[in-house]
């Protein structure tokens, strides 16, 4: 997916600092994530997945918690 420049305009078609700040920030996205009506363990698991916190082989090797083993 390519990066795309976007501008958010107000109702008059003009760009302003206020309209740029009214777009979704990372904080508002996380607020929505934690306010979804699902069990807490699902929220926690999805947070770990999104922050690369699941102890996969790759993550354990990156943290030097698992020696690199040749692929079989």
mmCIF file as gemmi writes it, N, C-alpha and C atoms, coordinates in Angstrom:
data_model
loop_
_atom_site.group_PDB
_atom_site.id
_atom_site.type_symbol
_atom_site.label_atom_id
_atom_site.label_alt_id
_atom_site.label_comp_id
_atom_site.label_asym_id
_atom_site.label_entity_id
_atom_site.label_seq_id
_atom_site.pdbx_PDB_ins_code
_atom_site.Cartn_x
_atom_site.Cartn_y
_atom_site.Cartn_z
_atom_site.occupancy
_atom_site.B_iso_or_equiv
_atom_site.pdbx_formal_charge
_atom_site.auth_seq_id
_atom_site.auth_asym_id
_atom_site.pdbx_PDB_model_num
ATOM 1 N N . UNK Axp A 1 ? 0.839 -1.164 0 1 0 ? 1 A 1
ATOM 2 C CA . UNK Axp A 1 ? 0 0 0 1 0 ? 1 A 1
ATOM 3 C C . UNK Axp A 1 ? 0.892 1.237 0 1 0 ? 1 A 1
ATOM 4 N N . UNK Axp A 2 ? 0.592 2.173 -0.837 1 0 ? 2 A 1
ATOM 5 C CA . UNK Axp A 2 ? 1.396 3.376 -0.971 1 0 ? 2 A 1
ATOM 6 C C . UNK Axp A 2 ? 0.899 4.47 -0.037 1 0 ? 2 A 1
ATOM 7 N N . UNK Axp A 3 ? 1.821 5.329 0.395 1 0 ? 3 A 1
ATOM 8 C CA . UNK Axp A 3 ? 1.446 6.49 1.178 1 0 ? 3 A 1
ATOM 9 C C . UNK Axp A 3 ? 0.749 7.488 0.273 1 0 ? 3 A 1
ATOM 10 N N . UNK Axp A 4 ? -0.254 8.146 0.821 1 0 ? 4 A 1
ATOM 11 C CA . UNK Axp A 4 ? -1.002 9.118 0.045 1 0 ? 4 A 1
ATOM 12 C C . UNK Axp A 4 ? -1.121 10.401 0.861 1 0 ? 4 A 1
ATOM 13 N N . UNK Axp A 5 ? -0.843 11.53 0.24 1 0 ? 5 A 1
ATOM 14 C CA . UNK Axp A 5 ? -1.026 12.811 0.919 1 0 ? 5 A 1
ATOM 15 C C . UNK Axp A 5 ? -2.514 13.158 0.879 1 0 ? 5 A 1
ATOM 16 N N . UNK Axp A 6 ? -3.039 13.554 2.017 1 0 ? 6 A 1
ATOM 17 C CA . UNK Axp A 6 ? -4.44 13.948 2.058 1 0 ? 6 A 1
ATOM 18 C C . UNK Axp A 6 ? -4.577 15.253 2.813 1 0 ? 6 A 1
ATOM 19 N N . UNK Axp A 7 ? -5.539 16.041 2.436 1 0 ? 7 A 1
ATOM 20 C CA . UNK Axp A 7 ? -5.867 17.277 3.144 1 0 ? 7 A 1
ATOM 21 C C . UNK Axp A 7 ? -7.329 17.206 3.521 1 0 ? 7 A 1
ATOM 22 N N . UNK Axp A 8 ? -7.629 17.668 4.702 1 0 ? 8 A 1
ATOM 23 C CA . UNK Axp A 8 ? -9.01 17.673 5.153 1 0 ? 8 A 1
ATOM 24 C C . UNK Axp A 8 ? -9.486 19.114 5.173 1 0 ? 8 A 1
ATOM 25 N N . UNK Axp A 9 ? -10.531 19.37 4.443 1 0 ? 9 A 1
ATOM 26 C CA . UNK Axp A 9 ? -11.043 20.723 4.3 1 0 ? 9 A 1
ATOM 27 C C . UNK Axp A 9 ? -12.304 20.887 5.148 1 0 ? 9 A 1
ATOM 28 N N . UNK Axp A 10 ? -12.586 22.141 5.517 1 0 ? 10 A 1
ATOM 29 C CA . UNK Axp A 10 ? -13.827 22.402 6.251 1 0 ? 10 A 1
ATOM 30 C C . UNK Axp A 10 ? -14.982 22.507 5.258 1 0 ? 10 A 1
ATOM 31 N N . UNK Axp A 11 ? -16.156 22.894 5.744 1 0 ? 11 A 1
ATOM 32 C CA . UNK Axp A 11 ? -17.354 22.947 4.88 1 0 ? 11 A 1
ATOM 33 C C . UNK Axp A 11 ? -17.219 23.941 3.734 1 0 ? 11 A 1
ATOM 34 N N . UNK Axp A 12 ? -16.392 24.978 3.93 1 0 ? 12 A 1
ATOM 35 C CA . UNK Axp A 12 ? -16.197 25.987 2.891 1 0 ? 12 A 1
ATOM 36 C C . UNK Axp A 12 ? -15.155 25.574 1.852 1 0 ? 12 A 1
ATOM 37 N N . UNK Axp A 13 ? -14.517 24.431 2.063 1 0 ? 13 A 1
ATOM 38 C CA . UNK Axp A 13 ? -13.504 23.962 1.131 1 0 ? 13 A 1
ATOM 39 C C . UNK Axp A 13 ? -12.116 24.479 1.438 1 0 ? 13 A 1
ATOM 40 N N . UNK Axp A 14 ? -11.927 25.063 2.631 1 0 ? 14 A 1
ATOM 41 C CA . UNK Axp A 14 ? -10.627 25.602 3.018 1 0 ? 14 A 1
ATOM 42 C C . UNK Axp A 14 ? -9.973 24.704 4.055 1 0 ? 14 A 1
ATOM 43 N N . UNK Axp A 15 ? -8.661 24.615 3.967 1 0 ? 15 A 1
ATOM 44 C CA . UNK Axp A 15 ? -7.905 23.854 4.947 1 0 ? 15 A 1
ATOM 45 C C . UNK Axp A 15 ? -7.622 24.742 6.149 1 0 ? 15 A 1
ATOM 46 N N . UNK Axp A 16 ? -7.72 24.167 7.342 1 0 ? 16 A 1
ATOM 47 C CA . UNK Axp A 16 ? -7.344 24.904 8.545 1 0 ? 16 A 1
ATOM 48 C C . UNK Axp A 16 ? -6.716 23.934 9.536 1 0 ? 16 A 1
ATOM 49 N N . UNK Axp A 17 ? -6.016 24.49 10.52 1 0 ? 17 A 1
ATOM 50 C CA . UNK Axp A 17 ? -5.409 23.648 11.547 1 0 ? 17 A 1
ATOM 51 C C . UNK Axp A 17 ? -6.488 22.901 12.305 1 0 ? 17 A 1
ATOM 52 N N . UNK Axp A 18 ? -7.61 23.557 12.55 1 0 ? 18 A 1
ATOM 53 C CA . UNK Axp A 18 ? -8.714 22.925 13.281 1 0 ? 18 A 1
ATOM 54 C C . UNK Axp A 18 ? -9.222 21.691 12.543 1 0 ? 18 A 1
ATOM 55 N N . UNK Axp A 19 ? -9.381 21.781 11.225 1 0 ? 19 A 1
ATOM 56 C CA . UNK Axp A 19 ? -9.873 20.618 10.484 1 0 ? 19 A 1
ATOM 57 C C . UNK Axp A 19 ? -8.831 19.513 10.44 1 0 ? 19 A 1
ATOM 58 N N . UNK Axp A 20 ? -7.555 19.871 10.435 1 0 ? 20 A 1
ATOM 59 C CA . UNK Axp A 20 ? -6.524 18.829 10.425 1 0 ? 20 A 1
ATOM 60 C C . UNK Axp A 20 ? -6.485 18.091 11.749 1 0 ? 20 A 1
ATOM 61 N N . UNK Axp A 21 ? -6.786 18.77 12.838 1 0 ? 21 A 1
ATOM 62 C CA . UNK Axp A 21 ? -6.784 18.128 14.151 1 0 ? 21 A 1
ATOM 63 C C . UNK Axp A 21 ? -8.058 17.354 14.425 1 0 ? 21 A 1
ATOM 64 N N . UNK Axp A 22 ? -9.102 17.613 13.661 1 0 ? 22 A 1
ATOM 65 C CA . UNK Axp A 22 ? -10.365 16.918 13.912 1 0 ? 22 A 1
ATOM 66 C C . UNK Axp A 22 ? -10.404 15.528 13.293 1 0 ? 22 A 1
ATOM 67 N N . UNK Axp A 23 ? -9.397 15.198 12.499 1 0 ? 23 A 1
ATOM 68 C CA . UNK Axp A 23 ? -9.351 13.858 11.928 1 0 ? 23 A 1
ATOM 69 C C . UNK Axp A 23 ? -8.981 12.863 13.016 1 0 ? 23 A 1
ATOM 70 N N . UNK Axp A 24 ? -9.134 11.593 12.733 1 0 ? 24 A 1
ATOM 71 C CA . UNK Axp A 24 ? -8.864 10.576 13.747 1 0 ? 24 A 1
ATOM 72 C C . UNK Axp A 24 ? -7.382 10.502 14.06 1 0 ? 24 A 1
ATOM 73 N N . UNK Axp A 25 ? -7.073 10.677 15.31 1 0 ? 25 A 1
ATOM 74 C CA . UNK Axp A 25 ? -5.694 10.554 15.77 1 0 ? 25 A 1
ATOM 75 C C . UNK Axp A 25 ? -5.481 9.132 16.266 1 0 ? 25 A 1
ATOM 76 N N . UNK Axp A 26 ? -4.229 8.718 16.432 1 0 ? 26 A 1
ATOM 77 C CA . UNK Axp A 26 ? -3.97 7.385 16.992 1 0 ? 26 A 1
ATOM 78 C C . UNK Axp A 26 ? -4.624 7.189 18.355 1 0 ? 26 A 1
ATOM 79 N N . UNK Axp A 27 ? -4.72 8.263 19.141 1 0 ? 27 A 1
ATOM 80 C CA . UNK Axp A 27 ? -5.349 8.138 20.456 1 0 ? 27 A 1
ATOM 81 C C . UNK Axp A 27 ? -6.833 7.831 20.341 1 0 ? 27 A 1
ATOM 82 N N . UNK Axp A 28 ? -7.52 8.472 19.39 1 0 ? 28 A 1
ATOM 83 C CA . UNK Axp A 28 ? -8.95 8.203 19.241 1 0 ? 28 A 1
ATOM 84 C C . UNK Axp A 28 ? -9.184 6.79 18.713 1 0 ? 28 A 1
ATOM 85 N N . UNK Axp A 29 ? -8.254 6.297 17.9 1 0 ? 29 A 1
ATOM 86 C CA . UNK Axp A 29 ? -8.382 4.926 17.4 1 0 ? 29 A 1
ATOM 87 C C . UNK Axp A 29 ? -8.26 3.943 18.553 1 0 ? 29 A 1
ATOM 88 N N . UNK Axp A 30 ? -7.287 4.169 19.466 1 0 ? 30 A 1
ATOM 89 C CA . UNK Axp A 30 ? -7.135 3.275 20.611 1 0 ? 30 A 1
ATOM 90 C C . UNK Axp A 30 ? -8.302 3.406 21.575 1 0 ? 30 A 1
ATOM 91 N N . UNK Axp A 31 ? -8.86 4.596 21.688 1 0 ? 31 A 1
ATOM 92 C CA . UNK Axp A 31 ? -10.05 4.757 22.535 1 0 ? 31 A 1
ATOM 93 C C . UNK Axp A 31 ? -11.185 3.898 21.988 1 0 ? 31 A 1
ATOM 94 N N . UNK Axp A 32 ? -11.355 3.913 20.677 1 0 ? 32 A 1
ATOM 95 C CA . UNK Axp A 32 ? -12.386 3.072 20.06 1 0 ? 32 A 1
ATOM 96 C C . UNK Axp A 32 ? -12.08 1.593 20.272 1 0 ? 32 A 1
ATOM 97 N N . UNK Axp A 33 ? -10.798 1.234 20.153 1 0 ? 33 A 1
ATOM 98 C CA . UNK Axp A 33 ? -10.392 -0.161 20.34 1 0 ? 33 A 1
ATOM 99 C C . UNK Axp A 33 ? -10.8 -0.659 21.722 1 0 ? 33 A 1
ATOM 100 N N . UNK Axp A 34 ? -10.509 0.129 22.747 1 0 ? 34 A 1
ATOM 101 C CA . UNK Axp A 34 ? -10.791 -0.31 24.113 1 0 ? 34 A 1
ATOM 102 C C . UNK Axp A 34 ? -12.265 -0.182 24.487 1 0 ? 34 A 1
ATOM 103 N N . UNK Axp A 35 ? -13.049 0.594 23.723 1 0 ? 35 A 1
ATOM 104 C CA . UNK Axp A 35 ? -14.458 0.749 24.069 1 0 ? 35 A 1
ATOM 105 C C . UNK Axp A 35 ? -15.38 -0.22 23.32 1 0 ? 35 A 1
ATOM 106 N N . UNK Axp A 36 ? -14.832 -1.085 22.479 1 0 ? 36 A 1
ATOM 107 C CA . UNK Axp A 36 ? -15.631 -2.067 21.75 1 0 ? 36 A 1
ATOM 108 C C . UNK Axp A 36 ? -16.19 -3.093 22.742 1 0 ? 36 A 1
ATOM 109 N N . UNK Axp A 37 ? -17.403 -3.526 22.497 1 0 ? 37 A 1
ATOM 110 C CA . UNK Axp A 37 ? -18.072 -4.457 23.402 1 0 ? 37 A 1
ATOM 111 C C . UNK Axp A 37 ? -17.686 -5.909 23.085 1 0 ? 37 A 1
ATOM 112 N N . UNK Axp A 38 ? -16.472 -6.27 23.486 1 0 ? 38 A 1
ATOM 113 C CA . UNK Axp A 38 ? -15.979 -7.642 23.374 1 0 ? 38 A 1
ATOM 114 C C . UNK Axp A 38 ? -15.319 -8.003 24.702 1 0 ? 38 A 1
ATOM 115 N N . UNK Axp A 39 ? -15.127 -9.281 24.975 1 0 ? 39 A 1
ATOM 116 C CA . UNK Axp A 39 ? -14.492 -9.658 26.235 1 0 ? 39 A 1
ATOM 117 C C . UNK Axp A 39 ? -13.099 -9.036 26.375 1 0 ? 39 A 1
ATOM 118 N N . UNK Axp A 40 ? -12.703 -8.696 27.616 1 0 ? 40 A 1
ATOM 119 C CA . UNK Axp A 40 ? -11.396 -8.069 27.841 1 0 ? 40 A 1
ATOM 120 C C . UNK Axp A 40 ? -10.221 -8.873 27.305 1 0 ? 40 A 1
ATOM 121 N N . UNK Axp A 41 ? -10.303 -10.208 27.355 1 0 ? 41 A 1
ATOM 122 C CA . UNK Axp A 41 ? -9.169 -10.99 26.861 1 0 ? 41 A 1
ATOM 123 C C . UNK Axp A 41 ? -9.003 -10.834 25.351 1 0 ? 41 A 1
ATOM 124 N N . UNK Axp A 42 ? -10.077 -10.578 24.625 1 0 ? 42 A 1
ATOM 125 C CA . UNK Axp A 42 ? -9.991 -10.341 23.177 1 0 ? 42 A 1
ATOM 126 C C . UNK Axp A 42 ? -9.328 -8.99 22.923 1 0 ? 42 A 1
ATOM 127 N N . UNK Axp A 43 ? -9.703 -7.966 23.693 1 0 ? 43 A 1
ATOM 128 C CA . UNK Axp A 43 ? -9.088 -6.645 23.555 1 0 ? 43 A 1
ATOM 129 C C . UNK Axp A 43 ? -7.589 -6.734 23.85 1 0 ? 43 A 1
ATOM 130 N N . UNK Axp A 44 ? -7.231 -7.428 24.915 1 0 ? 44 A 1
ATOM 131 C CA . UNK Axp A 44 ? -5.822 -7.547 25.292 1 0 ? 44 A 1
ATOM 132 C C . UNK Axp A 44 ? -5.027 -8.302 24.239 1 0 ? 44 A 1
ATOM 133 N N . UNK Axp A 45 ? -5.601 -9.401 23.734 1 0 ? 45 A 1
ATOM 134 C CA . UNK Axp A 45 ? -4.923 -10.181 22.709 1 0 ? 45 A 1
ATOM 135 C C . UNK Axp A 45 ? -4.713 -9.359 21.447 1 0 ? 45 A 1
ATOM 136 N N . UNK Axp A 46 ? -5.752 -8.638 21.013 1 0 ? 46 A 1
ATOM 137 C CA . UNK Axp A 46 ? -5.614 -7.838 19.788 1 0 ? 46 A 1
ATOM 138 C C . UNK Axp A 46 ? -4.592 -6.721 19.983 1 0 ? 46 A 1
ATOM 139 N N . UNK Axp A 47 ? -4.529 -6.138 21.179 1 0 ? 47 A 1
ATOM 140 C CA . UNK Axp A 47 ? -3.528 -5.119 21.471 1 0 ? 47 A 1
ATOM 141 C C . UNK Axp A 47 ? -2.123 -5.713 21.361 1 0 ? 47 A 1
ATOM 142 N N . UNK Axp A 48 ? -1.939 -6.915 21.918 1 0 ? 48 A 1
ATOM 143 C CA . UNK Axp A 48 ? -0.632 -7.59 21.832 1 0 ? 48 A 1
ATOM 144 C C . UNK Axp A 48 ? -0.254 -7.891 20.383 1 0 ? 48 A 1
ATOM 145 N N . UNK Axp A 49 ? -1.215 -8.339 19.595 1 0 ? 49 A 1
ATOM 146 C CA . UNK Axp A 49 ? -0.945 -8.638 18.186 1 0 ? 49 A 1
ATOM 147 C C . UNK Axp A 49 ? -0.52 -7.371 17.452 1 0 ? 49 A 1
ATOM 148 N N . UNK Axp A 50 ? -1.24 -6.277 17.67 1 0 ? 50 A 1
ATOM 149 C CA . UNK Axp A 50 ? -0.942 -5.029 16.971 1 0 ? 50 A 1
ATOM 150 C C . UNK Axp A 50 ? 0.381 -4.405 17.412 1 0 ? 50 A 1
ATOM 151 N N . UNK Axp A 51 ? 0.821 -4.714 18.606 1 0 ? 51 A 1
ATOM 152 C CA . UNK Axp A 51 ? 2.087 -4.176 19.105 1 0 ? 51 A 1
ATOM 153 C C . UNK Axp A 51 ? 3.221 -5.205 19.036 1 0 ? 51 A 1
ATOM 154 N N . UNK Axp A 52 ? 3.021 -6.245 18.258 1 0 ? 52 A 1
ATOM 155 C CA . UNK Axp A 52 ? 4.044 -7.271 18.036 1 0 ? 52 A 1
ATOM 156 C C . UNK Axp A 52 ? 4.497 -7.89 19.359 1 0 ? 52 A 1
ATOM 157 N N . UNK Axp A 53 ? 3.537 -8.161 20.252 1 0 ? 53 A 1
ATOM 158 C CA . UNK Axp A 53 ? 3.862 -8.665 21.578 1 0 ? 53 A 1
ATOM 159 C C . UNK Axp A 53 ? 3.593 -10.142 21.784 1 0 ? 53 A 1
ATOM 160 N N . UNK Axp A 54 ? 3.164 -10.841 20.765 1 0 ? 54 A 1
ATOM 161 C CA . UNK Axp A 54 ? 2.909 -12.267 20.88 1 0 ? 54 A 1
ATOM 162 C C . UNK Axp A 54 ? 4.254 -12.997 20.788 1 0 ? 54 A 1
ATOM 163 N N . UNK Axp A 55 ? 4.514 -13.946 21.702 1 0 ? 55 A 1
ATOM 164 C CA . UNK Axp A 55 ? 5.824 -14.607 21.707 1 0 ? 55 A 1
ATOM 165 C C . UNK Axp A 55 ? 6.003 -15.612 20.566 1 0 ? 55 A 1
ATOM 166 N N . UNK Axp A 56 ? 6.047 -15.091 19.35 1 0 ? 56 A 1
ATOM 167 C CA . UNK Axp A 56 ? 6.314 -15.945 18.195 1 0 ? 56 A 1
ATOM 168 C C . UNK Axp A 56 ? 7.809 -16.234 18.133 1 0 ? 56 A 1
ATOM 169 N N . UNK Axp A 57 ? 8.197 -17.178 17.32 1 0 ? 57 A 1
ATOM 170 C CA . UNK Axp A 57 ? 9.612 -17.521 17.183 1 0 ? 57 A 1
ATOM 171 C C . UNK Axp A 57 ? 10.421 -16.293 16.778 1 0 ? 57 A 1
ATOM 172 N N . UNK Axp A 58 ? 9.903 -15.534 15.845 1 0 ? 58 A 1
ATOM 173 C CA . UNK Axp A 58 ? 10.601 -14.333 15.365 1 0 ? 58 A 1
ATOM 174 C C . UNK Axp A 58 ? 10.791 -13.323 16.496 1 0 ? 58 A 1
ATOM 175 N N . UNK Axp A 59 ? 9.729 -13.077 17.277 1 0 ? 59 A 1
ATOM 176 C CA . UNK Axp A 59 ? 9.837 -12.122 18.381 1 0 ? 59 A 1
ATOM 177 C C . UNK Axp A 59 ? 10.787 -12.611 19.463 1 0 ? 59 A 1
ATOM 178 N N . UNK Axp A 60 ? 10.75 -13.901 19.757 1 0 ? 60 A 1
ATOM 179 C CA . UNK Axp A 60 ? 11.658 -14.441 20.765 1 0 ? 60 A 1
ATOM 180 C C . UNK Axp A 60 ? 13.106 -14.348 20.311 1 0 ? 60 A 1
ATOM 181 N N . UNK Axp A 61 ? 13.365 -14.594 19.031 1 0 ? 61 A 1
ATOM 182 C CA . UNK Axp A 61 ? 14.721 -14.464 18.508 1 0 ? 61 A 1
ATOM 183 C C . UNK Axp A 61 ? 15.163 -12.999 18.526 1 0 ? 61 A 1
ATOM 184 N N . UNK Axp A 62 ? 14.26 -12.108 18.195 1 0 ? 62 A 1
ATOM 185 C CA . UNK Axp A 62 ? 14.582 -10.674 18.185 1 0 ? 62 A 1
ATOM 186 C C . UNK Axp A 62 ? 14.94 -10.184 19.581 1 0 ? 62 A 1
ATOM 187 N N . UNK Axp A 63 ? 14.318 -10.756 20.595 1 0 ? 63 A 1
ATOM 188 C CA . UNK Axp A 63 ? 14.581 -10.371 21.983 1 0 ? 63 A 1
ATOM 189 C C . UNK Axp A 63 ? 15.702 -11.191 22.612 1 0 ? 63 A 1
ATOM 190 N N . UNK Axp A 64 ? 16.359 -12.007 21.817 1 0 ? 64 A 1
ATOM 191 C CA . UNK Axp A 64 ? 17.456 -12.884 22.28 1 0 ? 64 A 1
ATOM 192 C C . UNK Axp A 64 ? 16.995 -13.839 23.377 1 0 ? 64 A 1
ATOM 193 N N . UNK Axp A 65 ? 15.773 -14.306 23.27 1 0 ? 65 A 1
ATOM 194 C CA . UNK Axp A 65 ? 15.24 -15.257 24.231 1 0 ? 65 A 1
ATOM 195 C C . UNK Axp A 65 ? 15.226 -16.665 23.637 1 0 ? 65 A 1
ATOM 196 N N . UNK Axp A 66 ? 15.561 -16.775 22.36 1 0 ? 66 A 1
ATOM 197 C CA . UNK Axp A 66 ? 15.57 -18.047 21.676 1 0 ? 66 A 1
ATOM 198 C C . UNK Axp A 66 ? 16.719 -18.016 20.686 1 0 ? 66 A 1
ATOM 199 N N . UNK Axp A 67 ? 17.537 -19.036 20.742 1 0 ? 67 A 1
ATOM 200 C CA . UNK Axp A 67 ? 18.65 -19.107 19.794 1 0 ? 67 A 1
ATOM 201 C C . UNK Axp A 67 ? 18.106 -19.403 18.414 1 0 ? 67 A 1
ATOM 202 N N . UNK Axp A 68 ? 18.777 -18.835 17.405 1 0 ? 68 A 1
ATOM 203 C CA . UNK Axp A 68 ? 18.344 -19.088 16.035 1 0 ? 68 A 1
ATOM 204 C C . UNK Axp A 68 ? 18.613 -20.542 15.695 1 0 ? 68 A 1
ATOM 205 N N . UNK Axp A 69 ? 17.596 -21.178 15.178 1 0 ? 69 A 1
ATOM 206 C CA . UNK Axp A 69 ? 17.687 -22.579 14.8 1 0 ? 69 A 1
ATOM 207 C C . UNK Axp A 69 ? 17.474 -22.657 13.303 1 0 ? 69 A 1
ATOM 208 N N . UNK Axp A 70 ? 18.259 -23.521 12.625 1 0 ? 70 A 1
ATOM 209 C CA . UNK Axp A 70 ? 18.111 -23.669 11.18 1 0 ? 70 A 1
ATOM 210 C C . UNK Axp A 70 ? 16.71 -24.149 10.817 1 0 ? 70 A 1
ATOM 211 N N . UNK Axp A 71 ? 16.221 -23.691 9.714 1 0 ? 71 A 1
ATOM 212 C CA . UNK Axp A 71 ? 14.896 -24.084 9.247 1 0 ? 71 A 1
ATOM 213 C C . UNK Axp A 71 ? 14.907 -25.544 8.822 1 0 ? 71 A 1
ATOM 214 N N . UNK Axp A 72 ? 13.865 -26.25 9.138 1 0 ? 72 A 1
ATOM 215 C CA . UNK Axp A 72 ? 13.758 -27.657 8.756 1 0 ? 72 A 1
ATOM 216 C C . UNK Axp A 72 ? 12.903 -27.801 7.539 1 0 ? 72 A 1
